[in-house]
Amino acid sequence: MVLKMFFRAFALVLLLSSCHSPGGRESTSKPFEGQEPDSVYKPSYASGFSVSYYGEIKVIKIEDPWNSDASADYVIAGPADSPKKLKTGSFTFVEYPVDNWSAFSSTQVVFAEKIDVLNTLKTVAESRYISNSEVKERIEAGEIRDVGPANAADVEVLLDSGPAFIFVSPFKDNRYGHLQEAGLTLINDAGYLESSPLGRAEWFVFFSTFFNKEDKAIGIFKNIESRYNKIRGKVENKESRPTVLTGTLFEGTWHIPAGDSYMARLFADAGADYAYKNKKGAGSLSLDFETVFNDFHDSDYWVLTVNHPGEFTCSVLKEMDERYSDFQAFQEEQVLVSNTRHSLFFERGIIEPDVVLKDLAASFYPGEFPGYTPKYFHFLKD
């Protein structure tokens, strides 16, 4: 009964937090009447979370991803008797070990696989994007229930399943109001908003805290970090750096990454020169074809992510727009493509930034990585 009261109270906390004015941020150092935490996990690359430890109890701080001055959300994770030790009602509570939770993103399924907690997953959204064979078999057997689209999830199924919490990807326009109103506990997994490849991967540690598995996750992440930095080190001081273009037109507009974006950072770490590296912003710039062609027509490489049901070839790219064939990278067969329908780039690439980086770096500097077989990005063929 106590846990149900805390879970339902969380919905109210979330609704109220959306109305907070900037400032007045709470401190994770005072959830127990001023007691300092034993230790704090502060991410090295991610900017959206931190974890403070008080014995077996954790205070997980989740920043507002769009407003650094806004009040943060807090979640307490700990043993069943943790609520008795709390001195404030400003937090929600999640008891671990968790044996029933819901994933609204396929990346969370990959995280769960990495720390061996897939057996606790009971409901998912967007199951068509999940490649894990165990999960697909359990969905087929009815052991995991599909609640439909993430932004229109079946509330009745979720209430019937009774997850301790639902991991959701947050959006500026709150798409989960109907779930909050039903009293379901939502936890924002904002990793996809990080502009650093290692920052996105470090949200794996955040995920693991709810299962008391962060030691394992930190070990895995440290190995990813080491491999990533070793690859970056091999190409970061190259005097001659290849130039790179990315993206295509969509409904007449070319959405191309700004200089503080994930892709711009990835290109820099892979040893490439990106013409828009100094343009401010972590999102995309919306440009017309002529502007992009003027600035990138002679780029050495063109890096694309596409979602194509069959084989994606040079001919398919040219059929999308004849003008694409005027780019130098197209003419010299230097187009790198990840067909996400088959490569699982968006599902698994987040936890393998070192592999994604090596795909690009080995393409730009093949002499540095002899015999390397790429996983996510391949040169386009006809």
Order of alpha helices (4+ residues) and beta strands (2+ residues): alpha-beta-beta-beta-beta-beta-beta-alpha-beta-alpha-beta-alpha-beta-alpha-beta-alpha-alpha-beta-beta-beta-alpha-beta-beta-alpha-beta-alpha-alpha-beta-alpha-alpha-alpha-beta
